[in-house]
Amino acid sequence: MGKIVIVGLLAFVVAGGCKSPAEKAVGAEVVEAAPSRYSEPPSFDAGLSVEQAYAAIPHRRTVWVEGESSMPTEEKAYLKAMFQVVDQAIAVRVASLQNFANGQFDVMDTDAEFDLLIKYVREMAAPKKLAAYHQDILSGLTGERQFFHEWKEARGGFAFAQQVQNHPGVQRASAAIRAAYGELMAKYPGENETNKEAFFDYHCALDFL
């Protein structure tokens, strides 16, 4: 794949939407009940740190501040863990996009890294108030995994390498991620402006479109 083509693909992906929440996608079953603490989410050496991944998109990164949130303790604990998952998924997404666009399909095991994040989220106990959000994030992660899995399988013959926006997994993921953002904004209108900006930045950076 030529340099001009690679640059064009990356430019399309990083200049995508984050314009508005979309309809919710159907995801995996959600476990209801919420412990006050969660185990540490998976983290990876994707070749990019979380900060480098945001900078590569490029996208502003605003960190959600748990201590400034007015939501109940169990919901804060849940979102703290989930935002760590989202940050890791962003690093995997950006690193994989860079590698695959350059024809480097075996530098990292993208399927395995997404699988670990998906498994972690599926095993999380979601607070009842955040059940729909939880399902949206699962749908977003599984849609993005599908995109990279199919690209790695097809390699240079992947029909969606230059038409990312038309890939069913990307479309499903984008709709789910935007719906997840909408859920947080609707359920937590009392969060301060920094935390609302963080809601936007996490989900926008994860979204392809």
Phi, psi and omega in degrees: 000129184288162183299319182297320180295317180298313180299320180297318179297311181297321180296320180297313185295317184283342180263020184290193195285269193063039186270319182198153177296146179247181179297150183289142174266157180275129183234201183282163180297141183256136174275128179258141184128145186222110173288162181279345181226151179232151176293163181294128179294159177299146174225155188224158168262085184274003184092349176224136170286168177302316180298319179293325179295315177299317182294328182286338185295314347275152180209141174299145175239116175246123182273129177293132184256104183303318184292344179260005181269145179260002183285162180301155186304315184295326179286323175297316180298319179296311183291326177302314178292318182294323179291331173294321176299313181299316178301316179296320178296324177296315179298318178295317181299311184292316179297318180295319179298315179298314181295312184293322179296336178262010178076016181258087188269348186243014179290327181217158180263083185299318179303312183296322182290317175296321180300319179294319178294317180296317179299317180300314182294318179299329182271352176291145173267112185274134171303145184305320182297336184250019181298317180293320177300315181302315181294322178297317180296318176302316179296321179296315181293318181291326177294319179290323176300317180302316181301308182290324177300313182291325178293317180295322179294317183275336181054235184294347180264013182288117186293338185261006181301326178253004180225053184307320185295343182265355182286130182303321180294320178294317179297316179295317180297315182298315179299318182291318182294320178293323177295322178299315177301316179298323178300314182294317181295325181285324186273339183231060180293344182272359177296149179289172187296324179297315180291327175293322176296323177296318176307313182295312187295317179302311187283325178294319181292331178283333185283134175287326193255000000 
